[in-house]
Amino acid sequence: MAPEVWRLVARGATKSIQGKLDVRARPDTTSAVVAVVSFGDMPRVMGVTADGWSLVDQGGKTGFVLSKL
């Protein structure tokens, strides 16, 4: 999958996802997966951390996706 597909950067923006993306409970790669964003889903981006994670709402579940390359 192309890395640019996973870039979620604008607060309040919605980004179409291609493939599958794990939404994590905390902004780290070892945190529990609380939701999955699949092809065609439109998660709402609620914020961005200084270290490159986006806070998203996916189907009523809130969590973090890595949005830096």
C-alpha positions in Angstrom: 0.0 0.0 0.0 1.2 3.5 -0.8 2.2 5.4 2.3 0.4 8.6 1.2 -2.9 6.8 1.5 -2.6 6.8 5.3 -1.9 10.5 5.7 -4.7 12.0 7.9 -3.6 15.5 8.8 -6.3 18.1 8.9 -8.4 18.7 12.0 -12.0 18.1 11.2 -11.1 16.6 7.8 -12.4 13.4 6.5 -10.1 11.1 4.5 -11.0 8.1 2.4 -9.0 5.0 3.3 -7.7 2.4 0.8 -6.9 -0.9 2.4 -7.0 -1.4 6.2 -5.9 0.8 9.0 -5.8 0.0 12.8 -7.2 2.6 15.2 -5.3 2.3 18.5 -6.4 3.2 22.0 -3.2 5.3 22.6 -0.8 7.0 20.2 1.7 4.1 20.0 2.2 1.1 17.9 1.9 -1.4 20.8 -1.5 0.0 22.1 -4.7 -2.1 21.7 -6.6 -1.9 18.5 -10.1 -0.4 19.2 -11.4 -0.2 15.7 -10.4 -0.9 12.1 -10.8 1.6 9.2 -11.4 -0.3 5.9 -11.5 0.6 2.3 -14.2 3.3 1.6 -14.6 4.3 5.3 -14.5 8.0 6.1 -13.0 8.5 9.6 -13.4 12.0 11.0 -10.0 13.5 12.0 -10.4 15.3 15.3 -6.8 16.4 15.9 -3.1 15.7 15.3 -0.4 15.1 17.9 3.1 16.7 17.7 4.6 13.3 17.0 2.5 12.4 14.0 -0.6 10.6 15.2 -4.1 11.6 14.2 -7.0 11.3 16.6 -10.0 9.9 14.7 -13.6 9.0 15.2 -14.4 5.7 13.3 -18.0 4.6 13.7 -18.4 6.1 17.2 -15.1 4.7 18.4 -12.3 7.2 19.0 -8.6 6.3 18.7 -5.3 7.1 17.1 -3.8 6.3 13.7 -0.2 6.9 12.7 -0.2 9.7 10.1 3.4 10.5 9.6 5.7 8.7 7.1 
